[in-house]
Amino acid sequence: MSVVLVTGANKGIGRATARRLRELGHTVYLGARDPERGRAAADELGVAFVQLDVTDDASVTAAAAELTRAEGHLDVLVNNAGTAEGDPKPEDATAGDMRRIYDVNVFGVVRVIHAFLPLLRAAEAPSIVNVTSGLGSFGTVGDPARHESTYPTPVYGSSKAAVNMLTVQYAKGLPGIRVNAVDPGLTETDLHGQSGAGIQPVELGAEPVVRLVGLGAQAPTGTLTERAGSMPW
């Protein structure tokens, strides 16, 4: 079984992913910004906790050092941490909004990959899974048959489009590491505060991430998928 780190995993899809991977026998590290909430979630799930704030270089470096001491390698990195907090309408969007959301969704992915790259390279068949959104897929938001086409989200949507491009570029530039993006779908989480009909529970949102991790060395690279299969970039 693999050693897996899931960022932003004290709640929502990250927590459900950590729970399912632990049930499947993987060694799971639950990364969370808040130590109290993170430890509580990790204790409840029976996984290890590592304090990790993806917006803080020192925190990310310290987390990588902790896993280096504890494991010496990392098989799978799941970049799950993300935010849509305060995502403005197009007419209200400012550069400040973009900096705040990009710092988590985009720069956080870069920080974590950069810090954990030596640990990934120490694994036999390393993999990176970037949790993205259909709102960052040009093909999806341009399809009137998809619900994503009805949401104008210039800041959050463009941040996830950036994650998709990072996925492609890392997949090309890190040939020894499989790098893929996964859209969990519209899921009942605090990210957007939506619930009710048509919105799936977190267990279903975690499913495509868990499936990709489970492929191990047989996983593809440079792909964008959802529960139903491939998605357009």
PADREN-207876 format. One record per residue: x, y, z of N, C-alpha, C in turn. Coordinates in steps of 0.05 Angstrom, whole numbers, padded with zeros to 5 digits, always signed. Layout:
XYZXYZXYZ...
This chain:
+00017-00024+00000+00000+00000+00000+00017+00025+00000+00006+00047-00008+00021+00072-00012+00020+00090+00013+00040+00107+00014+00040+00129+00033+00029+00153+00018+00007+00164+00029-00009+00185+00015-00012+00209+00033-00007+00233+00022-00012+00258+00036-00036+00272+00023-00056+00279+00038-00079+00294+00028-00079+00321+00041-00077+00343+00026-00077+00369+00038-00106+00379+00041-00109+00397+00060-00136+00408+00066-00156+00386+00072-00148+00368+00090-00164+00343+00093-00179+00341+00119-00181+00362+00134-00196+00360+00160-00226+00360+00156-00236+00366+00131-00264+00366+00126-00269+00362+00096-00294+00359+00089-00302+00358+00061-00291+00334+00045-00285+00340+00020-00275+00319+00002-00248+00308+00012-00231+00325+00022-00205+00315+00032-00208+00296+00054-00226+00301+00073-00231+00283+00095-00242+00256+00086-00262+00258+00067-00274+00233+00056-00253+00217+00041-00235+00231+00027-00213+00217+00013-00195+00203+00032-00187+00217+00053-00169+00205+00073-00182+00181+00086-00208+00183+00093-00222+00161+00105-00222+00136+00087-00229+00140+00062-00231+00118+00044-00204+00105+00038-00183+00121+00035-00156+00110+00030-00146+00095+00055-00153+00104+00078-00145+00090+00103-00160+00063+00104-00185+00062+00096-00201+00038+00096-00189+00017+00076-00177+00028+00055-00165+00010+00035-00137+00001+00042-00127+00010+00065-00101+00001+00075-00077+00018+00070-00081+00042+00058-00059+00060+00053-00050+00074+00079-00026+00082+00081-00016+00099+00102-00022+00128+00095-00039+00141+00110-00050+00167+00103-00041+00188+00122-00031+00210+00111-00025+00234+00126-00046+00255+00119-00059+00264+00140-00080+00285+00137-00067+00312+00141-00065+00328+00120-00054+00354+00122-00076+00375+00127-00071+00392+00147-00091+00413+00153-00077+00437+00164-00088+00460+00159-00077+00486+00169-00081+00489+00199-00104+00482+00209-00111+00485+00237-00103+00460+00253-00083+00462+00271-00074+00438+00285-00096+00425+00302-00113+00440+00315-00133+00428+00332-00154+00413+00315-00164+00425+00295-00183+00411+00278-00171+00388+00262-00146+00392+00254-00132+00371+00239-00127+00347+00256-00117+00351+00280-00112+00328+00297-00138+00313+00305-00159+00329+00310-00185+00316+00316-00195+00299+00293-00193+00309+00269-00201+00294+00246-00184+00269+00242-00158+00273+00245-00139+00250+00241-00144+00228+00262-00148+00236+00287-00154+00217+00308-00179+00202+00303-00200+00216+00293-00225+00203+00288-00223+00183+00265-00207+00189+00245-00204+00172+00222-00183+00150+00225-00166+00153+00246-00144+00134+00250-00121+00137+00230-00115+00162+00223-00093+00168+00205-00074+00187+00219-00051+00192+00206-00031+00210+00218-00038+00239+00210-00030+00257+00227-00035+00286+00223-00008+00300+00217-00009+00319+00198+00014+00337+00194+00003+00365+00190+00013+00383+00205+00005+00411+00203+00016+00422+00176-00002+00433+00159+00006+00442+00133-00012+00464+00123-00001+00488+00122-00015+00511+00111-00003+00516+00084-00019+00511+00063-00007+00512+00036+00000+00541+00027-00009+00561+00043-00002+00589+00037+00023+00598+00051+00036+00580+00066+00059+00588+00083+00083+00571+00076+00104+00583+00065+00127+00568+00057+00139+00552+00080+00142+00564+00103+00154+00551+00126+00138+00527+00135+00111+00529+00135+00094+00507+00143+00097+00484+00123+00098+00490+00098+00100+00469+00078+00128+00455+00080+00149+00471+00084+00176+00460+00087+00177+00442+00112+00165+00451+00134+00165+00435+00158+00150+00409+00155+00128+00410+00140+00113+00385+00135+00129+00365+00119+00143+00375+00099+00160+00357+00083+00182+00345+00099+00193+00361+00117+00214+00350+00135+00203+00329+00154+00179+00333+00163+00166+00314+00181+00162+00287+00167+00152+00288+00142+00148+00263+00128+00174+00250+00119+00194+00266+00115+00221+00255+00109+00231+00238+00132+00228+00249+00156+00236+00234+00180+00219+00209+00185+00193+00212+00180+00175+00190+00187+00174+00168+00166+00176+00175+00141+00172+00155+00119+00195+00153+00100+00209+00175+00094+00231+00175+00075+00222+00176+00046+00197+00174+00041+00186+00176+00013+00156+00183+00015+00146+00191-00008+00117+00196-00011+00108+00185-00037+00089+00166-00036+00079+00153-00061+00059+00171-00075+00041+00183-00060+00020+00198-00073+00015+00225-00058+00015+00246-00073+00008+00273-00062-00018+00281-00074-00038+00285-00057-00064+00295-00065-00067+00324-00058-00065+00341-00078-00068+00370-00073-00098+00377-00073-00109+00374-00049-00138+00378-00046-00145+00406-00035-00127+00418-00020-00134+00444-00007-00142+00464-00028-00164+00478-00022-00175+00498-00041-00194+00516-00027-00200+00539-00040-00219+00557-00029-00234+00572-00051-00259+00578-00045-00275+00596-00062-00287+00618-00045-00276+00621-00021-00287+00640-00002-00286+00669-00014-00309+00682-00014-00310+00709-00023-00307+00711-00053-00312+00689-00068-00309+00690-00097-00328+00711-00109-00318+00732-00120-00336+00754-00129-00349+00750-00156-00369+00766-00161-00381+00767-00187-00362+00781-00206-00365+00777-00232-00346+00790-00251-00343+00820-00247-00365+00834-00242-00363+00863-00240-00350+00872-00214-00348+00853-00194-00336+00861-00168-00308+00850-00165-00298+00833-00183-00272+00820-00180-00249+00841-00180-00231+00837-00161-00207+00854-00159-00182+00837-00159-00160+00851-00163-00134+00837-00162-00129+00825-00135-00139+00838-00114-00137+00828-00087-00151+00801-00083-00175+00800-00095-00190+00774-00094-00174+00752-00107-00163+00759-00130-00147+00739-00145-00123+00730-00129-00109+00748-00116-00085+00741-00100-00093+00722-00078-00115+00728-00064-00124+00712-00041-00131+00684-00049-00147+00681-00070-00156+00654-00078-00134+00639-00093-00118+00653-00109-00096+00640-00122-00074+00630-00103-00071+00644-00080-00051+00636-00061-00056+00608-00050-00081+00601-00048-00088+00574-00039-00089+00555-00063-00105+00562-00083-00112+00543-00104-00090+00538-00124-00073+00558-00129-00052+00556-00149-00024+00556-00137-00018+00578-00123+00009+00579-00111+00013+00557-00090-00009+00549-00076-00008+00528-00057+00000+00502-00070-00010+00496-00093-00003+00471-00108+00027+00472-00114+00037+00495-00124+00065+00497-00131+00083+00494-00107+00075+00508-00085+00091+00506-00060+00094+00477-00051+00071+00463-00050+00072+00435-00040+00087+00417-00058+00082+00419-00084+00097+00401-00103+00127+00406-00101+00135+00432-00100+00163+00438-00098+00176+00426-00073+00162+00429-00050+00173+00419-00025+00174+00389-00023+00154+00376-00035+00152+00346-00032+00164+00331-00055+00175+00345-00075+00187+00332-00098+00209+00312-00091+00227+00319-00073+00247+00298-00065+00235+00273-00053+00214+00276-00037+00201+00253-00026+00187+00236-00047+00174+00250-00066+00161+00235-00088+00182+00220-00105+00204+00233-00110+00225+00220-00127+00238+00197-00112+00235+00196-00086+00245+00173-00071+00227+00149-00071+00202+00152-00082+00183+00130-00084+00187+00115-00110+00177+00090-00110+00180+00073-00134+00162+00082-00157+00138+00090-00151+00119+00097-00172+00102+00121-00163+00115+00144-00161+00102+00168-00149+00080+00179-00166+00061+00192-00153+00038+00203-00166+00029+00229-00153+00019+00248-00168+00007+00273-00158-00021+00274-00169-00040+00279-00151-00068+00283-00159-00076+00312-00151-00082+00328-00171-00091+00355-00166-00122+00356-00167-00134+00364-00145-00163+00366-00145-00171+00393-00157-00186+00391-00179-00193+00415-00194-00224+00418-00195-00234+00431-00215-00263+00435-00218-00270+00438-00247-00294+00429-00253-00304+00433-00280-00306+00463-00288-00307+00480-00267-00308+00509-00272-00281+00519-00284-00261+00503-00283-00235+00510-00295-00230+00497-00321-00250+00482-00332-00248+00469-00357-00261+00486-00379-00246+00495-00399-00257+00511-00420-00279+00496-00435-00274+00470-00440-00293+00454-00455-00319+00450-00439-00317+00449-00413-00341+00445-00396-00357+00470-00392-00344+00493-00386-00359+00517-00381-00370+00528-00407-00360+00519-00430-00371+00528-00455-00393+00509-00466-00400+00489-00451-00420+00470-00459-00447+00476-00445-00467+00486-00459-00492+00494-00446-00507+00471-00433-00499+00446-00439-00512+00423-00427-00500+00418-00399-00478+00431-00392-00466+00427-00366-00474+00449-00347-00478+00441-00321-00486+00462-00302-00464+00483-00297-00439+00475-00302-00417+00494-00298-00419+00518-00316-00432+00515-00338-00435+00537-00357-00452+00560-00347-00467+00555-00325-00485+00576-00315-00472+00593-00293-00447+00586-00285-00435+00601-00263-00412+00618-00273-00415+00645-00272-00393+00663-00279-00374+00666-00255-00351+00653-00256-00333+00654-00233-00305+00661-00243-00300+00687-00249-00274+00694-00261-00250+00688-00243-00253+00690-00217-00229+00685-00200-00226+00655-00194-00246+00643-00182-00244+00615-00175-00241+00598-00200-00257+00603-00220-00255+00588-00245-00228+00590-00258-00217+00614-00260-00191+00617-00272-00169+00604-00255-00173+00604-00229-00153+00590-00212-00152+00560-00217-00175+00549-00222-00176+00520-00228-00166+00514-00257-00171+00534-00275-00159+00531-00302-00129+00531-00300-00118+00547-00282-00089+00548-00277-00080+00521-00266-00095+00509-00248-00088+00483-00237-00087+00462-00260-00106+00464-00278-00107+00445-00300-00082+00448-00318-00074+00473-00323-00049+00477-00339-00025+00468-00324-00024+00473-00298-00001+00463-00282+00000+00433-00284-00022+00420-00283-00023+00391-00285-00010+00381-00311-00018+00394-00333-00006+00387-00359+00024+00392-00360+00032+00415-00350+00061+00422-00351+00078+00404-00332+00068+00398-00308+00082+00380-00290+00084+00352-00302+00062+00343-00315+00062+00317-00327+00083+00315-00349+00087+00337-00364+00107+00337-00385+00135+00340-00374+00138+00357-00353+00164+00363-00342+00174+00345-00321+00157+00328-00310+00166+00308-00289+00159+00280-00300+00175+00270-00319+00168+00245-00332+00168+00221-00314+00181+00222-00291+00181+00200-00273+00158+00199-00253+00141+00220-00255+00119+00222-00236+00093+00225-00252+00073+00210-00245+00047+00212-00258+00031+00235-00245+00022+00254-00262+00009+00278-00252-00018+00280-00266-00040+00280-00251-00067+00282-00262-00084+00301-00246-00105+00310-00260-00125+00328-00247-00152+00313-00245-00166+00317-00223-00192+00304-00219-00212+00325-00211-00235+00324-00224-00258+00341-00216-00277+00324-00199-00281+00330-00173-00299+00314-00157-00328+00318-00164-00335+00340-00178-00363+00346-00184-00375+00364-00163-00400+00372-00167-00414+00389-00148-00420+00374-00123-00406+00380-00102-00407+00364-00077-00415+00381-00054-00428+00369-00035-00437+00384-00011-00414+00389+00008-00402+00412+00005-00379+00420+00022-00382+00449+00030-00364+00458+00048-00364+00486+00056-00353+00504+00034-00341+00493+00013-00328+00509-00008-00347+00529-00020-00372+00520-00026-00391+00537-00038-00417+00540-00022-00420+00525-00001-00443+00527+00017-00469+00517+00005-00468+00501-00016-00492+00491-00029-00498+00463-00019-00523+00456-00018-00532+00430-00011-00560+00425-00023-00569+00400-00022-00596+00395-00032-00596+00378-00057-00618+00379-00072-00622+00362-00095-00601+00368-00116-00590+00347-00128-00570+00350-00149-00542+00354-00139-00538+00356-00113-00511+00360-00102-00503+00335-00087-00482+00322-00095-00474+00296-00084-00461+00298-00057-00462+00276-00041-00447+00276-00016-00417+00274-00020-00402+00280+00001-00373+00280-00002-00361+00253-00009-00374+00232-00001-00364+00205-00008-00362+00201-00039-00382+00212-00053-00381+00210-00082-00361+00229-00094-00358+00252-00081-00337+00271-00091-00309+00260-00088-00305+00244-00067-00279+00232-00063-00273+00208-00082-00294+00197-00093-00292+00172-00108-00271+00173-00131-00272+00193-00149-00253+00193-00171-00224+00197-00162-00220+00211-00139-00193+00214-00128-00183+00187-00118-00199+00174-00103-00192+00148-00092-00186+00128-00114-00203+00128-00134-00199+00110-00157-00172+00114-00170-00165+00139-00174-00140+00145-00188-00116+00136-00170-00118+00142-00144-00096+00133-00126-00094+00102-00127-00116+00089-00128-00116+00059-00128-00104+00047-00153-00101+00062-00175-00089+00051-00199-00059+00047-00196-00047+00061-00176-00018+00057-00171-00001+00062-00195+00017+00044-00200+00036+00047-00223+00022+00045-00250-00003+00036-00250-00018+00034-00275-00033+00060-00282-00031+00080-00265-00045+00105-00270-00033+00119-00295-00050+00133-00309-00040+00149-00332-00026+00174-00323-00019+00192-00340-00009+00218-00332-00019+00239-00351-00022+00263-00341-00031+00285-00358-00061+00284-00365-00077+00273-00347-00106+00270-00353-00123+00288-00335-00147+00294-00345-00168+00307-00329-00192+00290-00330-00201+00281-00306-00224+00262-00305-00244+00270-00283-00268+00259-00286-00289+00261-00266-00300+00233-00261-00321+00231-00245-00332+00204-00240-00340+00190-00265-00351+00205-00284-00361+00192-00309-00339+00186-00329-00315+00195-00324-00293+00190-00343-00278+00215-00350-00267+00216-00374-00251+00238-00384-00267+00264-00386-00253+00286-00382-00264+00313-00386-00248+00328-00406-00260+00348-00419-00245+00365-00437-00229+00385-00421-00205+00392-00431-00190+00413-00417-00203+00441-00420
